[in-house]
Amino acid sequence: MGRPFVSRKAARFTESVIREMSRVCAQHGGINLAQGFPDFPAPAAMKEAAKRAIDADINQYAVTWGSPRLRAAIAARTSAYNRIATDAGANVTVCCGATESMIAALLAVLDPGDEVIVFEPFYENYGPDCILSGAVPRFVRLSPPEWSFDREELARAFGPKTRAIIINTPHNPTGKVFAREELEFIAGLCREHDALAITDEIYEYILYDGAEHVSIGALEGMSEHTVTISGLSKTWSATGWRVGWCVASEEITGAIRKTHDFLTVGAPAPLQEAAAEALAFDRAYFDGLAEDYRERRDLLASVLEETGFRVYLPGGSYYIMTDVGGLTDVDDVTFADQLVRDGGVATVPGSSFFHDPADGRTMIRFCFAKRRETLERAAEALRRRLG
Ligand SMILES: Cc1ncc(COP(=O)(O)O)c(C=O)c1O
């Protein structure tokens, strides 16, 4: 038999469990609380801007690293909100979503064998991202109920091969919002070990109960040590538009731009123009978004508690991580499968957020980026199945 046609890299990861759950949900006509996308419209003003851009024939490649107008809007927003001094010409790369931003950044800064620290549980893309970029992930545990990390464990994970640490705040799947002191501690380790912080801040405006979003790139001495990633998908409810961005030093930006160019050339040109308008929305838009999500969070959390889930209330993002140890003896994958087939509610088994599936065996993640009616239908289904 000849050599397999599948590369060793591709053989090392599986298809996304989250997207698989969405498919099973569609087959059963269920309510999808699995994948993180809203079932309500994107902002009307942003959609109108996209239509105008297409009518104005902005239909060809944009500048590969992002249309000047969008980069200017990103630079203004990142300077003001994230408190990172950002120059549109030197520091910004627009990519096809935060997803491409992350892999472009990793490919731009890592060499095979470099170690990357990843907090666990983690957003499932980071595992394959490390494999694709030839890096070796080192996992550091976030422990419930606060999803805090052990500072000594983190310090021990840093070593001579450490090139970067991936941070995600607010965090998927736990909803943890990293506190300033935690980020100061991480920043200290990055400076000491000359490592980069690659930080995925896609949920940066979805915050509850007075939580403060802190960007590690704004901390002292970190501007040269950080790649800050965000995008349109979550804050502007447009996961299908595929517009995201990286902010980094001029040197790193040069490497990310080249990598991005050869991965995808560029993000959709007319949607970049619309994104530029959306980034300039006023404060009321962002406050309203967070308040709407808080209501949805509280609705879902109370139903989950009522039906026997142990709820870890998120401080940010639009997920609720739960523990089902008190509800069932079966593992998370079996439980999630039963819940979608018999109960009609799709969720994500906790094991998809851990490198050792046993560690997520009693966890189930719910997404509440849904209309109130959808959440109420899910509540009824959960009460019928478990109540
Ligand atoms: C932490 C995190 N990063 C990135 C993404 C994907 O972002 P994008 O749609 O911009 O690629 C998601 C989507 O669920 C996410 O949860």
The ligand as a MOL file (V3000), in Angstrom:
LIG
                    3D

  0  0  0     0  0            999 V3000
M  V30 BEGIN CTAB
M  V30 COUNTS 16 16 0 0 0
M  V30 BEGIN ATOM
M  V30 1 C -13.3020 32.5380 20.8450 0
M  V30 2 C -13.7130 32.5930 19.4240 0
M  V30 3 N -12.8530 33.0530 18.5110 0
M  V30 4 C -13.1860 33.1290 17.2150 0
M  V30 5 C -14.4230 32.7120 16.7650 0
M  V30 6 C -14.7420 32.8000 15.3030 0
M  V30 7 O -14.7080 34.1160 14.8900 0
M  V30 8 P -14.8890 34.5210 13.3560 0
M  V30 9 O -16.2990 34.2410 12.9670 0
M  V30 10 O -14.5610 35.9690 13.3330 0
M  V30 11 O -13.9350 33.7020 12.5670 0
M  V30 12 C -15.3480 32.2200 17.6760 0
M  V30 13 C -16.6690 31.7400 17.1980 0
M  V30 14 O -17.3820 31.0370 17.8640 0
M  V30 15 C -14.9840 32.1610 19.0330 0
M  V30 16 O -15.8410 31.7020 19.9490 0
M  V30 END ATOM
M  V30 BEGIN BOND
M  V30 1 1 1 2
M  V30 2 1 2 3
M  V30 3 2 2 15
M  V30 4 2 3 4
M  V30 5 1 4 5
M  V30 6 1 5 6
M  V30 7 2 5 12
M  V30 8 1 6 7
M  V30 9 1 7 8
M  V30 10 2 8 9
M  V30 11 1 8 10
M  V30 12 1 8 11
M  V30 13 1 12 13
M  V30 14 1 12 15
M  V30 15 2 13 14
M  V30 16 1 15 16
M  V30 END BOND
M  V30 END CTAB
M  END
